[in-house]
């Protein structure tokens, strides 16, 4: 039985016309090329070359074998290319936990892009305020808003800040005017339930003496809906704002955003694909999340905040 590897020596001699040129093309010495050509002839029992002073010339059978060897070469290349393509294909399920707001405002637009790029990748999204445990393998990736997690075995990447401000719907301003220093004639949105202690809501109530509390909300999605409906003035995260809103005060509240995953997951292909895609996607939205890209800045007549919280003020997860 002949050695398949000897076919590449046959092809190199046929293409270059000499063992010297073939040796240079293959990165071996000339003696090796000549020896392997002879070994192929002996194994097949057929003369493949006419050895002349000016180089090697293929026999008729040699020419026929070269055509067959080229087909083998093409198949071998196809196998290698297919294997490389299979290695590049990403498949698997990534379990991600984050807050409702981050899920809808940031993650949702990314997921369809991931599906188009990696059809075999599935994102299992678990949205809510309960912090699932990466150490106990409850999830693969966590996107958290708040204090530094401080878990040494986790990779902790600081993405930026979630910033809140006070807003009113343009429809509200059309009816009631621009909020000024005296909010007694205005309606505000208050907090209840899980939002009863939310710092921005409490600040607004404290600085709106005499204002009517139009409604109380117990979740951030409800709060966003209430302010956008024009029910009253309320604090919102910048990532939830759009051009239907006007910023009323220069007061801000800031909280860090963290991307977390276990150190053992950093090389897992489908986890890595999600992490890279999310990091790049978030970078394009950072100005929207921290408010620097918000167009509706505080209008003329809006009051400056009498006091400002520390830049390290930590909000509940948003």
C-alpha positions in Angstrom: 0.0 0.0 0.0 1.4 3.4 -1.0 1.7 6.3 1.5 -0.9 9.0 0.7 1.5 11.6 1.9 3.7 10.8 -1.1 1.1 12.3 -3.4 2.1 15.8 -2.4 5.6 15.1 -3.5 4.3 13.8 -6.8 2.3 17.1 -7.2 5.2 19.3 -6.2 7.6 17.7 -8.8 4.9 17.8 -11.5 4.3 21.5 -10.8 7.9 22.6 -10.5 9.6 20.2 -12.9 12.5 19.3 -10.6 13.2 17.8 -7.2 15.2 20.9 -6.2 12.3 23.3 -6.9 9.9 20.8 -5.2 12.1 20.7 -2.1 12.0 24.5 -1.8 8.2 24.5 -2.2 7.8 21.9 0.4 10.4 23.1 2.8 12.4 19.9 2.8 15.7 18.8 1.3 16.1 17.6 -2.3 17.1 14.0 -1.2 13.8 13.6 0.7 11.8 14.6 -2.4 13.7 12.1 -4.7 13.4 9.4 -2.1 9.6 9.8 -1.6 9.1 9.9 -5.4 10.9 6.6 -5.8 9.0 5.1 -2.8 5.7 6.0 -4.5 6.8 4.4 -7.8 7.9 1.3 -6.0 4.6 1.0 -4.0 2.5 1.4 -7.1 4.8 -0.6 -9.4 4.6 2.1 -12.1 7.2 4.5 -13.5 5.8 8.0 -12.9 8.8 10.1 -14.1 11.4 10.1 -16.8 14.6 11.4 -15.0 16.6 13.6 -17.3 19.5 16.0 -16.8 17.2 19.0 -17.1 14.7 17.7 -14.6 11.8 15.3 -14.1 9.3 14.6 -16.9 6.0 12.8 -16.2 5.2 9.6 -18.0 1.7 9.0 -19.4 0.8 7.1 -16.2 2.4 9.8 -14.2 0.1 12.5 -15.8 -2.9 10.4 -15.2 -1.9 9.9 -11.5 -1.3 13.7 -11.1 -4.9 14.3 -12.2 -6.1 11.8 -9.6 -3.8 13.3 -6.9 -5.2 16.8 -7.6 -8.7 15.5 -6.9 -7.4 14.0 -3.6 -5.8 17.3 -2.8 -9.0 19.2 -3.5 -10.9 16.8 -1.2 -8.3 17.2 1.6 -8.6 21.0 1.3 -12.4 20.8 1.5 -12.2 18.6 4.6 -9.8 21.1 6.3 -12.0 24.1 5.3 -15.2 22.3 6.6 -13.5 21.4 9.9 -12.5 25.1 10.3 -16.1 26.2 9.5 -17.5 23.7 12.1 -15.1 25.1 14.7 -16.3 28.6 14.0 -19.9 27.7 14.4 -21.2 28.7 17.9 -24.0 26.7 19.5 -25.4 26.3 23.0 -27.5 28.1 25.5 -26.3 31.1 27.5 -28.3 31.8 30.7 -28.3 35.5 31.4 -29.8 37.3 34.4 -30.4 41.1 34.6 -33.1 43.6 35.5 -36.3 44.1 33.5 -35.1 47.5 32.3 -31.7 46.3 31.1 -33.4 43.3 29.5 -35.8 45.4 27.4 -33.7 48.5 26.7 -30.3 46.9 26.1 -30.5 43.1 25.7 -33.6 42.7 23.5 -32.1 44.6 20.5 -28.9 42.5 20.8 -30.6 39.1 20.8 -31.9 39.2 17.2 -28.4 40.2 16.1 -26.9 37.2 17.9 -29.4 34.9 16.3 -28.5 36.2 12.9 -24.8 35.8 13.5 -24.9 32.5 15.4 -28.1 30.6 14.6 -27.1 27.8 17.0 -26.8 30.2 20.0 -29.8 30.5 22.3 -30.1 33.2 25.0 -32.2 32.2 28.1 -33.1 35.5 29.6 -34.0 35.6 33.3 -35.2 39.2 34.1 -35.9 40.3 37.6 -34.5 41.9 40.7 -33.5 38.7 42.5 -29.7 38.2 42.2 -29.1 34.7 40.9 -25.9 32.9 42.1 -23.2 32.4 39.4 -21.1 30.5 41.9 -23.8 27.9 42.2 -24.3 27.8 38.4 -27.8 29.2 38.5 -26.8 31.4 35.5 -23.9 31.8 33.2 -23.8 35.6 32.9 -25.2 38.4 35.1 -25.6 42.1 34.2 -26.1 43.9 37.4 -26.8 47.5 38.4 -25.6 48.6 41.8 -22.7 48.0 44.1 -19.5 46.1 43.3 -20.3 42.4 43.7 -17.0 41.6 45.4 -17.0 37.9 44.6 -13.3 37.0 44.0 -13.9 34.0 41.7 -16.0 36.0 39.3 -14.8 38.1 36.4 -16.2 41.6 37.1 -16.2 44.1 34.2 -17.3 47.6 34.9 -19.3 48.7 31.9 -20.3 52.2 32.9 -23.1 54.0 34.9 -26.8 54.0 34.9 -27.9 57.6 35.4 -31.3 58.8 36.5 -32.9 62.3 36.1 -36.3 63.9 36.6 -38.5 64.1 33.5 -41.9 65.1 32.3 -43.7 64.1 29.2 -44.0 66.8 26.5 -47.7 66.2 26.7 -47.6 67.1 30.4 -45.6 70.2 29.8 -48.1 71.3 27.1 -50.9 71.1 29.6 -49.2 72.4 32.8 -46.1 74.3 31.7 -42.5 73.8 32.4 -41.9 72.8 36.0 -40.2 75.6 37.9 -39.0 76.3 41.4 -42.5 76.0 42.9 -44.0 72.6 42.1 -47.2 73.2 44.2 -49.3 73.3 41.1 -47.9 70.2 39.5 -48.5 66.5 39.7 -45.7 64.1 40.6 -45.2 60.3 40.6 -44.5 58.7 43.9 -43.2 55.3 44.9 -44.8 52.3 46.6 -44.0 48.7 47.3 -40.5 47.8 46.1 -40.0 51.5 45.0 -41.0 53.0 48.4 -37.4 53.6 49.3 -36.1 54.6 45.8 -33.9 57.6 46.3 -35.0 59.6 43.2 -38.7 59.2 44.1 -38.1 60.2 47.7 -36.0 63.2 46.6 -38.8 64.4 44.3 -41.4 64.1 47.0 -39.2 66.0 49.4 -38.6 68.9 47.0 -42.2 69.1 45.8 -44.0 70.4 48.8 -47.7 70.9 48.0 -47.5 69.0 44.8 -50.2 66.4 44.2 -49.1 62.8 44.0 -50.9 61.6 40.9 -50.0 57.9 41.4 -47.6 55.6 43.1 -45.7 52.9 41.3 -44.1 49.8 42.6 -41.9 48.9 39.7 -39.6 50.7 37.3 -41.6 49.6 34.2 -44.7 51.1 35.8 -42.9 54.3 36.7 -41.6 54.7 33.1 -45.1 54.1 31.7 -46.6 56.6 34.2 -44.2 59.4 33.3 -44.5 58.8 29.6 -48.2 58.9 29.8 -48.1 62.5 31.1 -49.6 61.6 34.5 -47.0 63.6 36.3 -43.3 64.5 36.8 -41.1 61.6 37.8 -37.5 60.3 37.9 -36.5 57.9 35.2 -33.3 56.1 34.1 -31.8 57.8 31.0 -31.8 54.4 29.2 -35.6 54.5 29.2 -36.0 58.0 27.8 -36.8 59.2 24.3 -37.8 62.4 22.5 -41.3 62.4 24.1 -39.7 63.5 27.4 -38.2 66.7 28.7 -35.7 66.8 31.5 -36.9 69.0 34.3 -34.0 69.4 36.8 -30.3 69.0 36.8 -30.4 66.4 39.6 -28.8 63.1 38.9 -28.4 59.7 40.5 -25.7 57.3 39.4 -25.2 53.6 39.8 -22.5 51.2 38.4 -23.3 48.6 35.8 -21.4 45.3 36.0 -20.9 42.4 33.6 -20.2 39.2 35.7 -19.3 35.7 34.8 -17.4 32.8 36.4 -13.7 32.7 35.5 -14.1 29.1 34.3 -16.5 30.3 31.6 -14.2 32.8 29.9 -13.0 30.3 27.2 -16.3 28.5 26.6 -17.1 29.4 22.9 -20.8 30.2 23.2 -20.3 32.1 26.4 -17.4 34.0 25.0 -19.5 34.9 21.9 -22.2 36.4 24.0 -19.8 38.3 26.2 -18.0 39.8 23.3 -21.2 40.7 21.5 -22.8 42.3 24.6 -19.7 44.3 25.5 -19.5 45.8 21.9 -23.2 46.4 21.9 -23.2 48.2 25.3 -20.4 50.4 24.1 -22.6 51.8 21.4 -25.4 52.6 23.9 -23.2 54.0 26.7 -24.2 57.6 25.9 -27.8 56.7 26.1 -27.4 54.9 29.4 -25.4 57.6 31.2 -27.5 60.4 29.7 -24.7 62.1 27.7 -26.6 61.4 24.5 -30.0 62.7 25.8 -31.2 65.6 23.6 -33.9 66.9 25.8 -31.9 68.7 28.5 -33.4 70.7 31.3 -35.4 73.6 29.7 -35.1 77.2 30.6 -37.0 77.9 33.8 -36.2 74.5 35.4 -34.7 74.8 38.8 -31.3 73.5 39.8 -31.2 71.0 42.5 -30.5 72.6 45.9 -28.4 69.5 46.8 -26.7 66.9 44.8 -26.1 63.3 45.9 -22.6 61.9 45.8 -21.6 60.5 42.4 -21.3 57.1 44.1 -25.0 57.1 45.1 -26.2 53.5 44.6 -29.7 52.9 43.4 -31.6 49.6 43.6 -31.3 47.5 40.5 -32.9 49.2 37.6 
